[in-house]
């Protein structure tokens, strides 16, 4: 089962960022604002998040 790492923005905790497990954070200007929050399997994520990661290497998600 494919897994994804979740990072949460400490300044805006309602925003999550998913990447492929082990890929690390993409080249973000505010990289220090993101903290690792766990791993999720593909079947637990909305299809648009999975598509975003497949297309771009990362996907943002409203966590509220």
Biopython code that builds the backbone (N, CA, C, O; Angstrom):
import numpy as np
from Bio.PDB.StructureBuilder import StructureBuilder

atoms = [
    (1, "UNK", "N", (0.846, -1.184, 0.000)),
    (1, "UNK", "CA", (0.000, 0.000, 0.000)),
    (1, "UNK", "C", (0.888, 1.243, 0.000)),
    (1, "UNK", "O", (1.827, 1.356, 0.788)),
    (2, "UNK", "N", (0.577, 2.146, -0.878)),
    (2, "UNK", "CA", (1.338, 3.383, -0.983)),
    (2, "UNK", "C", (1.071, 4.267, 0.232)),
    (2, "UNK", "O", (-0.066, 4.368, 0.693)),
    (3, "UNK", "N", (2.124, 4.907, 0.751)),
    (3, "UNK", "CA", (1.994, 5.755, 1.937)),
    (3, "UNK", "C", (2.490, 7.164, 1.627)),
    (3, "UNK", "O", (3.321, 7.382, 0.745)),
    (4, "UNK", "N", (1.944, 8.112, 2.391)),
    (4, "UNK", "CA", (2.251, 9.523, 2.214)),
    (4, "UNK", "C", (2.584, 10.142, 3.559)),
    (4, "UNK", "O", (1.924, 9.863, 4.560)),
    (5, "UNK", "N", (3.617, 10.988, 3.580)),
    (5, "UNK", "CA", (3.963, 11.730, 4.787)),
    (5, "UNK", "C", (3.111, 12.987, 4.842)),
    (5, "UNK", "O", (2.878, 13.643, 3.827)),
    (6, "UNK", "N", (2.653, 13.309, 6.037)),
    (6, "UNK", "CA", (1.852, 14.508, 6.257)),
    (6, "UNK", "C", (2.663, 15.504, 7.064)),
    (6, "UNK", "O", (3.257, 15.159, 8.086)),
    (7, "UNK", "N", (2.681, 16.735, 6.596)),
    (7, "UNK", "CA", (3.287, 17.846, 7.315)),
    (7, "UNK", "C", (2.193, 18.875, 7.581)),
    (7, "UNK", "O", (1.336, 19.123, 6.733)),
    (8, "UNK", "N", (2.236, 19.471, 8.772)),
    (8, "UNK", "CA", (1.270, 20.505, 9.163)),
    (8, "UNK", "C", (2.005, 21.831, 9.279)),
    (8, "UNK", "O", (3.134, 21.886, 9.767)),
    (9, "UNK", "N", (1.361, 22.893, 8.830)),
    (9, "UNK", "CA", (1.931, 24.230, 8.942)),
    (9, "UNK", "C", (1.672, 24.752, 10.352)),
    (9, "UNK", "O", (0.517, 24.896, 10.753)),
    (10, "UNK", "N", (2.735, 25.036, 11.110)),
    (10, "UNK", "CA", (2.577, 25.462, 12.501)),
    (10, "UNK", "C", (1.942, 26.842, 12.622)),
    (10, "UNK", "O", (1.324, 27.145, 13.642)),
    (11, "UNK", "N", (2.083, 27.676, 11.609)),
    (11, "UNK", "CA", (1.472, 29.001, 11.633)),
    (11, "UNK", "C", (0.008, 28.960, 11.201)),
    (11, "UNK", "O", (-0.786, 29.824, 11.572)),
    (12, "UNK", "N", (-0.333, 27.951, 10.417)),
    (12, "UNK", "CA", (-1.703, 27.768, 9.927)),
    (12, "UNK", "C", (-2.037, 26.285, 10.049)),
    (12, "UNK", "O", (-2.012, 25.572, 9.045)),
    (13, "UNK", "N", (-2.353, 25.793, 11.268)),
    (13, "UNK", "CA", (-2.537, 24.357, 11.489)),
    (13, "UNK", "C", (-3.676, 23.722, 10.695)),
    (13, "UNK", "O", (-3.802, 22.497, 10.681)),
    (14, "UNK", "N", (-4.488, 24.510, 10.051)),
    (14, "UNK", "CA", (-5.559, 23.968, 9.227)),
    (14, "UNK", "C", (-5.093, 23.556, 7.840)),
    (14, "UNK", "O", (-5.894, 23.088, 7.030)),
    (15, "UNK", "N", (-3.796, 23.725, 7.555)),
    (15, "UNK", "CA", (-3.264, 23.379, 6.241)),
    (15, "UNK", "C", (-2.302, 22.212, 6.381)),
    (15, "UNK", "O", (-1.350, 22.263, 7.160)),
    (16, "UNK", "N", (-2.564, 21.156, 5.614)),
    (16, "UNK", "CA", (-1.681, 20.002, 5.587)),
    (16, "UNK", "C", (-1.008, 19.887, 4.232)),
    (16, "UNK", "O", (-1.541, 20.347, 3.222)),
    (17, "UNK", "N", (0.155, 19.277, 4.217)),
    (17, "UNK", "CA", (0.915, 19.064, 2.992)),
    (17, "UNK", "C", (1.310, 17.603, 2.936)),
    (17, "UNK", "O", (1.969, 17.095, 3.843)),
    (18, "UNK", "N", (0.911, 16.929, 1.875)),
    (18, "UNK", "CA", (1.238, 15.513, 1.694)),
    (18, "UNK", "C", (2.312, 15.359, 0.627)),
    (18, "UNK", "O", (2.291, 16.038, -0.399)),
    (19, "UNK", "N", (3.252, 14.453, 0.889)),
    (19, "UNK", "CA", (4.272, 14.052, -0.075)),
    (19, "UNK", "C", (4.398, 12.533, -0.010)),
    (19, "UNK", "O", (3.916, 11.910, 0.936)),
    (20, "UNK", "N", (5.039, 11.939, -1.003)),
    (20, "UNK", "CA", (5.290, 10.501, -0.945)),
    (20, "UNK", "C", (6.157, 10.195, 0.268)),
    (20, "UNK", "O", (7.037, 10.982, 0.617)),
    (21, "UNK", "N", (5.918, 9.077, 0.900)),
    (21, "UNK", "CA", (6.661, 8.708, 2.096)),
    (21, "UNK", "C", (8.164, 8.726, 1.807)),
    (21, "UNK", "O", (8.641, 8.114, 0.852)),
    (22, "UNK", "N", (8.886, 9.444, 2.659)),
    (22, "UNK", "CA", (10.335, 9.535, 2.547)),
    (22, "UNK", "C", (10.843, 10.584, 1.584)),
    (22, "UNK", "O", (12.053, 10.783, 1.480)),
    (23, "UNK", "N", (9.948, 11.266, 0.872)),
    (23, "UNK", "CA", (10.373, 12.254, -0.128)),
    (23, "UNK", "C", (10.870, 13.548, 0.505)),
    (23, "UNK", "O", (11.639, 14.279, -0.118)),
    (24, "UNK", "N", (10.449, 13.841, 1.723)),
    (24, "UNK", "CA", (10.822, 15.104, 2.345)),
    (24, "UNK", "C", (9.989, 16.240, 1.797)),
    (24, "UNK", "O", (9.150, 16.054, 0.916)),
    (25, "UNK", "N", (10.236, 17.407, 2.328)),
    (25, "UNK", "CA", (9.475, 18.581, 1.902)),
    (25, "UNK", "C", (9.946, 19.085, 0.550)),
    (25, "UNK", "O", (11.137, 19.033, 0.241)),
    (26, "UNK", "N", (9.007, 19.576, -0.261)),
    (26, "UNK", "CA", (9.419, 20.200, -1.520)),
    (26, "UNK", "C", (10.162, 21.499, -1.212)),
    (26, "UNK", "O", (10.226, 21.922, -0.058)),
    (27, "UNK", "N", (10.703, 22.108, -2.205)),
    (27, "UNK", "CA", (11.479, 23.339, -2.052)),
    (27, "UNK", "C", (10.534, 24.507, -1.745)),
    (27, "UNK", "O", (10.092, 25.220, -2.645)),
    (28, "UNK", "N", (10.237, 24.682, -0.454)),
    (28, "UNK", "CA", (9.337, 25.745, -0.016)),
    (28, "UNK", "C", (10.140, 26.876, 0.615)),
    (28, "UNK", "O", (11.147, 26.638, 1.282)),
    (29, "UNK", "N", (9.689, 28.097, 0.402)),
    (29, "UNK", "CA", (10.361, 29.243, 1.006)),
    (29, "UNK", "C", (10.205, 29.228, 2.524)),
    (29, "UNK", "O", (11.092, 29.680, 3.247)),
    (30, "UNK", "N", (9.072, 28.707, 3.007)),
    (30, "UNK", "CA", (8.780, 28.690, 4.448)),
    (30, "UNK", "C", (8.908, 27.288, 5.034)),
    (30, "UNK", "O", (8.086, 26.883, 5.855)),
    (31, "UNK", "N", (9.922, 26.553, 4.623)),
    (31, "UNK", "CA", (10.100, 25.150, 5.008)),
    (31, "UNK", "C", (10.095, 24.957, 6.528)),
    (31, "UNK", "O", (9.629, 23.924, 7.008)),
    (32, "UNK", "N", (10.598, 25.918, 7.285)),
    (32, "UNK", "CA", (10.666, 25.797, 8.740)),
    (32, "UNK", "C", (9.280, 25.849, 9.400)),
    (32, "UNK", "O", (9.144, 25.494, 10.571)),
    (33, "UNK", "N", (8.269, 26.280, 8.671)),
    (33, "UNK", "CA", (6.913, 26.364, 9.216)),
    (33, "UNK", "C", (6.182, 25.024, 9.191)),
    (33, "UNK", "O", (5.071, 24.923, 9.712)),
    (34, "UNK", "N", (6.779, 24.002, 8.600)),
    (34, "UNK", "CA", (6.131, 22.710, 8.434)),
    (34, "UNK", "C", (6.750, 21.668, 9.357)),
    (34, "UNK", "O", (7.971, 21.539, 9.432)),
    (35, "UNK", "N", (5.889, 20.922, 10.063)),
    (35, "UNK", "CA", (6.366, 19.855, 10.953)),
    (35, "UNK", "C", (5.711, 18.532, 10.547)),
    (35, "UNK", "O", (4.542, 18.483, 10.164)),
    (36, "UNK", "N", (6.497, 17.476, 10.644)),
    (36, "UNK", "CA", (6.001, 16.142, 10.312)),
    (36, "UNK", "C", (4.907, 15.750, 11.294)),
    (36, "UNK", "O", (5.055, 15.936, 12.502)),
    (37, "UNK", "N", (3.794, 15.199, 10.770)),
    (37, "UNK", "CA", (2.656, 14.848, 11.618)),
    (37, "UNK", "C", (2.198, 13.406, 11.449)),
    (37, "UNK", "O", (1.188, 13.015, 12.034)),
    (38, "UNK", "N", (2.911, 12.610, 10.668)),
    (38, "UNK", "CA", (2.536, 11.212, 10.545)),
    (38, "UNK", "C", (2.459, 10.740, 9.115)),
    (38, "UNK", "O", (2.809, 11.455, 8.175)),
    (39, "UNK", "N", (1.990, 9.510, 8.975)),
    (39, "UNK", "CA", (1.913, 8.841, 7.683)),
    (39, "UNK", "C", (0.474, 8.385, 7.451)),
    (39, "UNK", "O", (-0.201, 7.936, 8.376)),
    (40, "UNK", "N", (0.017, 8.506, 6.213)),
    (40, "UNK", "CA", (-1.321, 8.040, 5.849)),
    (40, "UNK", "C", (-1.209, 7.135, 4.630)),
    (40, "UNK", "O", (-0.361, 7.349, 3.763)),
    (41, "UNK", "N", (-2.059, 6.135, 4.571)),
    (41, "UNK", "CA", (-2.091, 5.264, 3.401)),
    (41, "UNK", "C", (-3.011, 5.864, 2.346)),
    (41, "UNK", "O", (-3.893, 6.668, 2.649)),
    (42, "UNK", "N", (-2.787, 5.459, 1.118)),
    (42, "UNK", "CA", (-3.520, 5.986, -0.035)),
    (42, "UNK", "C", (-5.036, 5.892, 0.155)),
    (42, "UNK", "O", (-5.761, 6.821, -0.202)),
    (43, "UNK", "N", (-5.511, 4.795, 0.705)),
    (43, "UNK", "CA", (-6.956, 4.599, 0.828)),
    (43, "UNK", "C", (-7.604, 5.516, 1.869)),
    (43, "UNK", "O", (-8.830, 5.606, 1.924)),
    (44, "UNK", "N", (-6.808, 6.195, 2.693)),
    (44, "UNK", "CA", (-7.354, 7.117, 3.692)),
    (44, "UNK", "C", (-7.390, 8.566, 3.214)),
    (44, "UNK", "O", (-7.878, 9.442, 3.927)),
    (45, "UNK", "N", (-6.878, 8.821, 2.015)),
    (45, "UNK", "CA", (-6.804, 10.191, 1.496)),
    (45, "UNK", "C", (-7.851, 10.438, 0.424)),
    (45, "UNK", "O", (-8.232, 9.523, -0.306)),
    (46, "UNK", "N", (-8.319, 11.689, 0.330)),
    (46, "UNK", "CA", (-9.235, 12.025, -0.758)),
    (46, "UNK", "C", (-8.539, 11.840, -2.110)),
    (46, "UNK", "O", (-7.335, 12.072, -2.223)),
    (47, "UNK", "N", (-9.282, 11.428, -3.125)),
    (47, "UNK", "CA", (-8.685, 11.200, -4.449)),
    (47, "UNK", "C", (-7.944, 12.417, -5.004)),
    (47, "UNK", "O", (-6.930, 12.251, -5.683)),
    (48, "UNK", "N", (-8.425, 13.639, -4.733)),
    (48, "UNK", "CA", (-7.749, 14.822, -5.274)),
    (48, "UNK", "C", (-6.365, 15.019, -4.658)),
    (48, "UNK", "O", (-5.471, 15.549, -5.318)),
    (49, "UNK", "N", (-6.172, 14.603, -3.403)),
    (49, "UNK", "CA", (-4.852, 14.690, -2.776)),
    (49, "UNK", "C", (-3.899, 13.702, -3.453)),
    (49, "UNK", "O", (-2.762, 14.049, -3.772)),
    (50, "UNK", "N", (-4.361, 12.487, -3.665)),
    (50, "UNK", "CA", (-3.531, 11.465, -4.320)),
    (50, "UNK", "C", (-3.154, 11.921, -5.733)),
    (50, "UNK", "O", (-2.004, 11.777, -6.146)),
    (51, "UNK", "N", (-4.119, 12.468, -6.470)),
    (51, "UNK", "CA", (-3.844, 12.961, -7.825)),
    (51, "UNK", "C", (-2.827, 14.095, -7.798)),
    (51, "UNK", "O", (-1.942, 14.162, -8.651)),
    (52, "UNK", "N", (-2.955, 14.990, -6.812)),
    (52, "UNK", "CA", (-2.015, 16.103, -6.694)),
    (52, "UNK", "C", (-0.604, 15.637, -6.421)),
    (52, "UNK", "O", (0.345, 16.150, -7.013)),
    (53, "UNK", "N", (-0.451, 14.671, -5.533)),
    (53, "UNK", "CA", (0.878, 14.133, -5.247)),
    (53, "UNK", "C", (1.441, 13.428, -6.480)),
    (53, "UNK", "O", (2.620, 13.582, -6.799)),
    (54, "UNK", "N", (0.608, 12.664, -7.169)),
    (54, "UNK", "CA", (1.063, 11.974, -8.380)),
    (54, "UNK", "C", (1.516, 12.965, -9.451)),
    (54, "UNK", "O", (2.513, 12.729, -10.135)),
    (55, "UNK", "N", (0.793, 14.064, -9.596)),
    (55, "UNK", "CA", (1.093, 15.043, -10.644)),
    (55, "UNK", "C", (2.236, 15.988, -10.271)),
    (55, "UNK", "O", (3.058, 16.334, -11.119)),
    (56, "UNK", "N", (2.289, 16.408, -8.991)),
    (56, "UNK", "CA", (3.207, 17.473, -8.598)),
    (56, "UNK", "C", (4.265, 17.072, -7.576)),
    (56, "UNK", "O", (5.198, 17.829, -7.311)),
    (57, "UNK", "N", (4.117, 15.881, -7.003)),
    (57, "UNK", "CA", (5.033, 15.457, -5.952)),
    (57, "UNK", "C", (4.607, 15.893, -4.568)),
    (57, "UNK", "O", (5.208, 15.494, -3.571)),
    (58, "UNK", "N", (3.556, 16.721, -4.505)),
    (58, "UNK", "CA", (3.011, 17.168, -3.226)),
    (58, "UNK", "C", (1.574, 17.647, -3.446)),
    (58, "UNK", "O", (1.164, 17.932, -4.572)),
    (59, "UNK", "N", (0.820, 17.728, -2.346)),
    (59, "UNK", "CA", (-0.552, 18.262, -2.429)),
    (59, "UNK", "C", (-0.910, 18.879, -1.087)),
    (59, "UNK", "O", (-0.600, 18.331, -0.029)),
    (60, "UNK", "N", (-1.561, 20.016, -1.152)),
    (60, "UNK", "CA", (-2.052, 20.683, 0.057)),
    (60, "UNK", "C", (-3.461, 20.198, 0.343)),
    (60, "UNK", "O", (-4.199, 19.810, -0.563)),
    (61, "UNK", "N", (-3.826, 20.228, 1.637)),
    (61, "UNK", "CA", (-5.164, 19.802, 2.032)),
    (61, "UNK", "C", (-5.658, 20.664, 3.186)),
    (61, "UNK", "O", (-4.920, 20.940, 4.131)),
    (62, "UNK", "N", (-6.915, 21.083, 3.094)),
    (62, "UNK", "CA", (-7.578, 21.783, 4.195)),
    (62, "UNK", "C", (-7.887, 20.751, 5.264)),
    (62, "UNK", "O", (-8.669, 19.832, 5.021)),
    (63, "UNK", "N", (-7.295, 20.881, 6.434)),
    (63, "UNK", "CA", (-7.427, 19.890, 7.482)),
    (63, "UNK", "C", (-8.616, 20.168, 8.413)),
    (63, "UNK", "O", (-8.889, 19.381, 9.319)),
    (64, "UNK", "N", (-9.307, 21.258, 8.196)),
    (64, "UNK", "CA", (-10.464, 21.586, 9.046)),
    (64, "UNK", "C", (-11.685, 20.796, 8.670)),
    (64, "UNK", "O", (-12.738, 20.955, 9.287)),
]
sb = StructureBuilder()
sb.init_structure("model")
sb.init_model(0)
sb.init_chain("A")
sb.init_seg("    ")
for serial, (resi, resn, name, xyz) in enumerate(atoms, 1):
    if name == "N":
        sb.init_residue(resn, " ", resi, " ")
    sb.init_atom(name, np.array(xyz, "f"), 0.0, 1.0, " ", f" {name:<3s}", serial, name[0])
structure = sb.get_structure()
